[in-house]
């Protein structure tokens, strides 16, 4: 993939436009171009309970996503 493409999976609690909580991966996902407009990507969402991530009050509905932003043409 182009080095100007930034990607990574995430989980958000509440609306992903204005999440109550957000979990990300420690590292970007790895992607391979599948076509000129799509990519096949693999990434991890890292959860660190020792740092206060996912406490009891985080119970509820979470949504997931994984954007890929091409910043090379800006």
C-alpha positions, 0 to 999 in steps of 0.5 A: 500500500501507499505509504500515505495511507493511514489505517487501523481498526477501532471500537467505539462506545456510543456514536462513533462521531462523538464516542463515549469511549474509544479503543484503538490498536497500538500499531497501524493495520497492514494493508494490501491493495486489492484493486484501485479502490479497495484494500485487504487489511489486517489489524489488532485492537489492543486492550490494556486493562491495567491502564484503565481501559475497559472498566465496569462502567464500559458495559454496553454496546460497542461498534467497530470500524476500520478507516483507510485514509489516503493522505498522499494526494493532499 
